[in-house]
């Protein structure tokens, strides 16, 4: 039988959570209510990561061992206070209202709707077509261990330092790492993607453990793919503090550069991240204070085009 619903008071709003005892993470028996309590504990930093960004929700109505639903359109029955943003999709020639998180209550409402993962755009609703976040996704191949990702991250850090860019790393919540760089919203998605590819090419030149080959069949599975295409329009990756859809309740967690060599992504879960956050604070809190102008990377992109780089 379904467990009785509970009401959660958050930010002056009441969110009704049904089936609070449903097990979402079978490795530990963690429930939907455990997930709610996790998101309440990290609410403000998560809202900072999602704030005013169109957001795709990854929903697991029966828990993470069940079907995953990619939810772009705000479902019927959403509360009137939920903020949204209208996105035009030229391929289908239609507009879709997506969730636009501005408060913790919206996060808890999404969890009530069986959301586990939050995947925001790298632009905000005030300038949807101009990203303000450059995302570096270190995606290991099937035969690539995490030690290789760790080594590659240091090359990424080296190149960012040479550019004068401040990178904010985090675990992906899977087997890779992400690095975010704040940028002024002065360019469209095509330019940001070009800049990201130019950066990826430079990292590739410095280590044979990296590939920028787009097609999986063309990659060495022991290498790290620097996925520049995560900066294309409507491409999203899990936000900082977003839980991932794995049975052990892993979380995409901000880390410091000096931690990377010693960390194990499996250590960051809904049970451990709230204590870590309370102890060291939000490592991405100052990201808005460190904008980077993409001009040098766009010059690199022009150079690569002239040299015939793929």
LOPA-616447 format. One record per residue (C-alpha): residue in three letters; chain; x, y, z negated. Coordinates in nm, 2 decimals, always signed. Layout:
<atoms>
  resn  chain       x       y       z
   ALA      A       X       Y       Z
...
</atoms>
This chain:
<atoms>
  resn  chain       x       y       z
   UNK      A   +0.00   +0.00   +0.00
   UNK      A   +0.11   +0.36   +0.07
   UNK      A   +0.24   +0.54   -0.23
   UNK      A   +0.04   +0.85   -0.35
   UNK      A   +0.14   +1.18   -0.19
   UNK      A   +0.33   +1.44   -0.39
   UNK      A   +0.33   +1.81   -0.36
   UNK      A   +0.66   +2.00   -0.35
   UNK      A   +0.68   +2.37   -0.44
   UNK      A   +0.94   +2.55   -0.25
   UNK      A   +0.99   +2.92   -0.19
   UNK      A   +0.63   +3.00   -0.29
   UNK      A   +0.49   +2.74   -0.06
   UNK      A   +0.34   +2.40   -0.13
   UNK      A   +0.43   +2.11   +0.10
   UNK      A   +0.25   +1.79   +0.07
   UNK      A   +0.47   +1.48   +0.12
   UNK      A   +0.30   +1.16   +0.20
   UNK      A   +0.44   +0.81   +0.15
   UNK      A   +0.72   +0.94   -0.08
   UNK      A   +0.83   +0.58   -0.17
   UNK      A   +0.88   +0.47   +0.19
   UNK      A   +1.24   +0.34   +0.22
   UNK      A   +1.43   +0.54   +0.48
   UNK      A   +1.79   +0.42   +0.42
   UNK      A   +1.79   +0.05   +0.36
   UNK      A   +2.16   +0.01   +0.26
   UNK      A   +2.08   +0.19   -0.07
   UNK      A   +1.70   +0.18   -0.09
   UNK      A   +1.68   +0.55   -0.06
   UNK      A   +1.33   +0.68   +0.01
   UNK      A   +1.16   +0.97   +0.18
   UNK      A   +1.14   +1.15   -0.15
   UNK      A   +1.51   +1.10   -0.20
   UNK      A   +1.56   +1.26   +0.14
   UNK      A   +1.33   +1.55   +0.03
   UNK      A   +1.54   +1.60   -0.29
   UNK      A   +1.86   +1.59   -0.09
   UNK      A   +1.73   +1.87   +0.15
   UNK      A   +1.61   +2.07   -0.15
   UNK      A   +1.96   +2.05   -0.30
   UNK      A   +2.13   +2.17   +0.02
   UNK      A   +1.85   +2.39   +0.14
   UNK      A   +2.01   +2.73   +0.16
   UNK      A   +2.33   +2.63   +0.34
   UNK      A   +2.13   +2.42   +0.58
   UNK      A   +1.90   +2.71   +0.65
   UNK      A   +2.21   +2.92   +0.72
   UNK      A   +2.32   +2.67   +0.98
   UNK      A   +1.97   +2.65   +1.14
   UNK      A   +1.86   +3.01   +1.09
   UNK      A   +1.65   +3.14   +1.38
   UNK      A   +1.79   +2.87   +1.62
   UNK      A   +1.56   +2.66   +1.84
   UNK      A   +1.57   +2.32   +1.67
   UNK      A   +1.50   +1.97   +1.80
   UNK      A   +1.39   +1.73   +1.53
   UNK      A   +1.50   +1.37   +1.52
   UNK      A   +1.21   +1.19   +1.35
   UNK      A   +1.21   +0.83   +1.21
   UNK      A   +0.84   +0.76   +1.11
   UNK      A   +0.93   +0.42   +0.97
   UNK      A   +1.27   +0.49   +0.84
   UNK      A   +1.61   +0.49   +1.02
   UNK      A   +1.58   +0.12   +1.11
   UNK      A   +1.27   +0.20   +1.31
   UNK      A   +1.19   +0.40   +1.62
   UNK      A   +1.36   +0.74   +1.67
   UNK      A   +1.15   +1.03   +1.81
   UNK      A   +1.31   +1.33   +1.97
   UNK      A   +1.07   +1.61   +1.89
   UNK      A   +1.11   +1.94   +2.08
   UNK      A   +0.75   +2.06   +2.08
   UNK      A   +0.60   +2.17   +1.75
   UNK      A   +0.34   +1.91   +1.67
   UNK      A   -0.03   +1.99   +1.62
   UNK      A   -0.13   +2.07   +1.27
   UNK      A   +0.19   +2.26   +1.18
   UNK      A   +0.13   +2.52   +0.90
   UNK      A   +0.05   +2.88   +1.01
   UNK      A   +0.36   +3.01   +0.83
   UNK      A   +0.60   +2.79   +1.03
   UNK      A   +0.81   +3.00   +1.26
   UNK      A   +0.87   +2.90   +1.62
   UNK      A   +1.04   +3.02   +1.94
   UNK      A   +0.91   +2.97   +2.29
   UNK      A   +1.17   +2.81   +2.52
   UNK      A   +1.13   +2.79   +2.90
   UNK      A   +1.25   +2.47   +3.07
   UNK      A   +1.30   +2.54   +3.44
   UNK      A   +1.33   +2.17   +3.53
   UNK      A   +0.96   +2.12   +3.43
   UNK      A   +0.86   +2.48   +3.48
   UNK      A   +0.69   +2.50   +3.14
   UNK      A   +0.73   +2.67   +2.80
   UNK      A   +0.77   +2.48   +2.48
   UNK      A   +0.74   +2.61   +2.12
   UNK      A   +1.02   +2.47   +1.92
   UNK      A   +1.07   +2.49   +1.54
   UNK      A   +1.28   +2.79   +1.43
   UNK      A   +1.39   +2.74   +1.07
   UNK      A   +1.40   +3.05   +0.85
   UNK      A   +1.33   +2.91   +0.51
   UNK      A   +1.37   +2.59   +0.30
   UNK      A   +1.00   +2.52   +0.31
   UNK      A   +1.02   +2.46   +0.69
   UNK      A   +1.29   +2.20   +0.63
   UNK      A   +1.07   +2.01   +0.38
   UNK      A   +0.77   +2.03   +0.61
   UNK      A   +0.99   +1.87   +0.88
   UNK      A   +1.10   +1.60   +0.64
   UNK      A   +0.73   +1.54   +0.57
   UNK      A   +0.69   +1.49   +0.94
   UNK      A   +0.96   +1.21   +0.91
   UNK      A   +1.25   +1.43   +1.03
   UNK      A   +1.59   +1.30   +0.93
   UNK      A   +1.82   +1.49   +1.16
   UNK      A   +1.81   +1.86   +1.25
   UNK      A   +1.97   +1.95   +1.59
   UNK      A   +1.98   +2.33   +1.65
   UNK      A   +2.07   +2.51   +1.97
   UNK      A   +2.39   +2.72   +1.97
   UNK      A   +2.19   +3.03   +2.03
   UNK      A   +1.93   +3.22   +1.83
   UNK      A   +1.58   +3.32   +1.92
   UNK      A   +1.68   +3.69   +1.96
   UNK      A   +1.92   +3.59   +2.24
   UNK      A   +1.82   +3.24   +2.34
   UNK      A   +2.02   +3.25   +2.67
   UNK      A   +2.34   +3.39   +2.51
   UNK      A   +2.50   +3.14   +2.26
   UNK      A   +2.67   +3.27   +1.95
   UNK      A   +2.84   +2.94   +1.86
   UNK      A   +3.11   +2.76   +2.05
   UNK      A   +3.11   +2.39   +1.95
   UNK      A   +3.40   +2.16   +1.98
   UNK      A   +3.29   +1.79   +1.96
   UNK      A   +3.56   +1.53   +1.91
   UNK      A   +3.39   +1.21   +2.02
   UNK      A   +3.59   +0.89   +1.98
   UNK      A   +3.57   +0.62   +2.24
   UNK      A   +3.45   +0.27   +2.16
   UNK      A   +3.81   +0.15   +2.09
   UNK      A   +3.92   +0.47   +1.92
   UNK      A   +3.98   +0.48   +1.54
   UNK      A   +3.92   +0.77   +1.31
   UNK      A   +4.29   +0.82   +1.26
   UNK      A   +4.32   +0.92   +1.62
   UNK      A   +4.03   +1.17   +1.57
   UNK      A   +4.23   +1.31   +1.27
   UNK      A   +4.54   +1.35   +1.47
   UNK      A   +4.36   +1.52   +1.76
   UNK      A   +4.19   +1.76   +1.51
   UNK      A   +4.53   +1.90   +1.42
   UNK      A   +4.60   +1.98   +1.79
   UNK      A   +4.26   +2.15   +1.81
   UNK      A   +4.35   +2.35   +1.50
   UNK      A   +4.69   +2.44   +1.65
   UNK      A   +4.53   +2.58   +1.97
   UNK      A   +4.27   +2.77   +1.78
   UNK      A   +4.54   +2.93   +1.56
   UNK      A   +4.73   +3.04   +1.87
   UNK      A   +4.41   +3.19   +2.01
   UNK      A   +4.34   +3.37   +1.68
   UNK      A   +4.01   +3.18   +1.65
   UNK      A   +3.88   +3.06   +1.32
   UNK      A   +3.74   +2.71   +1.34
   UNK      A   +3.49   +2.57   +1.09
   UNK      A   +3.52   +2.18   +1.09
   UNK      A   +3.27   +1.93   +0.97
   UNK      A   +3.22   +1.56   +1.00
   UNK      A   +2.98   +1.46   +1.27
   UNK      A   +2.81   +1.22   +1.03
   UNK      A   +2.91   +0.95   +1.28
   UNK      A   +3.26   +0.86   +1.37
   UNK      A   +3.38   +1.20   +1.50
   UNK      A   +3.44   +1.56   +1.40
   UNK      A   +3.29   +1.89   +1.50
   UNK      A   +3.45   +2.23   +1.49
   UNK      A   +3.23   +2.55   +1.52
   UNK      A   +3.36   +2.89   +1.62
   UNK      A   +3.13   +3.20   +1.60
   UNK      A   +3.13   +3.41   +1.91
   UNK      A   +2.95   +3.73   +2.00
   UNK      A   +2.64   +3.66   +2.21
   UNK      A   +2.79   +3.83   +2.52
   UNK      A   +2.79   +3.54   +2.76
   UNK      A   +2.55   +3.29   +2.91
   UNK      A   +2.57   +2.91   +2.87
   UNK      A   +2.77   +2.86   +3.19
   UNK      A   +3.05   +3.09   +3.07
   UNK      A   +3.06   +2.94   +2.72
   UNK      A   +3.07   +2.59   +2.87
   UNK      A   +3.36   +2.70   +3.11
   UNK      A   +3.55   +2.84   +2.81
   UNK      A   +3.49   +2.52   +2.62
   UNK      A   +3.62   +2.31   +2.91
   UNK      A   +3.93   +2.53   +2.94
   UNK      A   +4.00   +2.48   +2.57
   UNK      A   +3.95   +2.10   +2.61
   UNK      A   +4.19   +2.10   +2.90
   UNK      A   +4.46   +2.27   +2.69
   UNK      A   +4.41   +2.02   +2.41
   UNK      A   +4.43   +1.74   +2.67
   UNK      A   +4.76   +1.88   +2.80
   UNK      A   +4.91   +1.86   +2.45
   UNK      A   +4.82   +1.50   +2.36
   UNK      A   +4.77   +1.18   +2.55
   UNK      A   +4.50   +1.08   +2.29
   UNK      A   +4.25   +1.31   +2.45
   UNK      A   +4.04   +1.29   +2.76
   UNK      A   +3.80   +1.54   +2.93
   UNK      A   +3.67   +1.29   +3.19
   UNK      A   +3.30   +1.35   +3.21
   UNK      A   +3.20   +1.00   +3.32
   UNK      A   +3.24   +0.73   +3.06
   UNK      A   +3.37   +0.48   +3.32
   UNK      A   +3.66   +0.71   +3.38
   UNK      A   +3.77   +0.74   +3.01
   UNK      A   +4.01   +0.53   +2.82
   UNK      A   +3.80   +0.40   +2.53
   UNK      A   +4.10   +0.44   +2.29
   UNK      A   +4.10   +0.82   +2.35
   UNK      A   +3.90   +1.11   +2.20
   UNK      A   +3.66   +1.28   +2.44
   UNK      A   +3.64   +1.65   +2.38
   UNK      A   +3.28   +1.70   +2.47
   UNK      A   +3.27   +2.05   +2.61
   UNK      A   +2.92   +1.98   +2.76
   UNK      A   +2.77   +2.02   +2.41
   UNK      A   +2.78   +2.39   +2.50
   UNK      A   +2.55   +2.36   +2.79
   UNK      A   +2.19   +2.49   +2.77
   UNK      A   +1.95   +2.27   +2.56
   UNK      A   +2.24   +2.04   +2.44
   UNK      A   +2.23   +2.00   +2.06
   UNK      A   +2.43   +1.83   +1.79
   UNK      A   +2.35   +1.77   +1.42
   UNK      A   +2.37   +2.08   +1.20
   UNK      A   +2.60   +2.11   +0.90
   UNK      A   +2.43   +1.93   +0.61
   UNK      A   +2.20   +1.74   +0.84
   UNK      A   +2.16   +1.38   +0.74
   UNK      A   +2.22   +1.13   +1.03
   UNK      A   +2.00   +0.83   +1.12
   UNK      A   +2.22   +0.56   +0.97
   UNK      A   +2.12   +0.31   +0.71
   UNK      A   +2.39   +0.44   +0.46
   UNK      A   +2.24   +0.80   +0.46
   UNK      A   +2.55   +0.97   +0.60
   UNK      A   +2.56   +1.35   +0.62
   UNK      A   +2.73   +1.58   +0.87
   UNK      A   +2.95   +1.77   +0.61
   UNK      A   +3.17   +2.08   +0.63
   UNK      A   +3.53   +2.01   +0.53
   UNK      A   +3.85   +2.20   +0.50
   UNK      A   +4.13   +2.15   +0.75
   UNK      A   +4.36   +2.02   +0.48
   UNK      A   +4.11   +1.75   +0.38
   UNK      A   +4.09   +1.59   +0.72
   UNK      A   +4.38   +1.35   +0.69
   UNK      A   +4.24   +1.19   +0.37
   UNK      A   +3.87   +1.19   +0.43
   UNK      A   +3.64   +0.90   +0.51
   UNK      A   +3.31   +1.02   +0.68
   UNK      A   +3.13   +0.73   +0.51
   UNK      A   +3.19   +0.90   +0.17
   UNK      A   +2.96   +1.19   +0.26
   UNK      A   +2.60   +1.08   +0.19
   UNK      A   +2.28   +1.22   +0.05
   UNK      A   +2.40   +1.10   -0.29
   UNK      A   +2.74   +1.27   -0.28
   UNK      A   +2.71   +1.59   -0.08
   UNK      A   +2.49   +1.79   -0.33
   UNK      A   +2.75   +1.75   -0.60
   UNK      A   +3.03   +1.84   -0.36
   UNK      A   +2.83   +2.15   -0.25
   UNK      A   +2.77   +2.25   -0.61
   UNK      A   +3.14   +2.21   -0.68
   UNK      A   +3.31   +2.38   -0.39
   UNK      A   +3.03   +2.58   -0.23
   UNK      A   +2.93   +2.61   +0.14
   UNK      A   +3.25   +2.59   +0.35
   UNK      A   +3.07   +2.74   +0.65
   UNK      A   +2.92   +3.04   +0.46
   UNK      A   +3.16   +3.28   +0.61
   UNK      A   +3.13   +3.17   +0.97
   UNK      A   +2.95   +3.49   +1.07
   UNK      A   +3.24   +3.70   +0.94
   UNK      A   +3.49   +3.55   +1.20
   UNK      A   +3.37   +3.61   +1.55
   UNK      A   +3.60   +3.52   +1.84
   UNK      A   +3.60   +3.69   +2.18
   UNK      A   +3.59   +3.42   +2.46
   UNK      A   +3.79   +3.64   +2.70
   UNK      A   +4.12   +3.45   +2.67
   UNK      A   +3.95   +3.12   +2.73
   UNK      A   +3.77   +3.25   +3.03
   UNK      A   +4.11   +3.36   +3.17
   UNK      A   +4.23   +3.01   +3.11
   UNK      A   +3.92   +2.88   +3.30
   UNK      A   +4.01   +3.11   +3.59
   UNK      A   +4.37   +2.98   +3.58
   UNK      A   +4.25   +2.62   +3.58
   UNK      A   +4.01   +2.69   +3.87
   UNK      A   +4.30   +2.84   +4.07
   UNK      A   +4.52   +2.54   +3.99
   UNK      A   +4.25   +2.30   +4.09
   UNK      A   +4.20   +2.14   +3.75
   UNK      A   +3.90   +1.91   +3.75
</atoms>
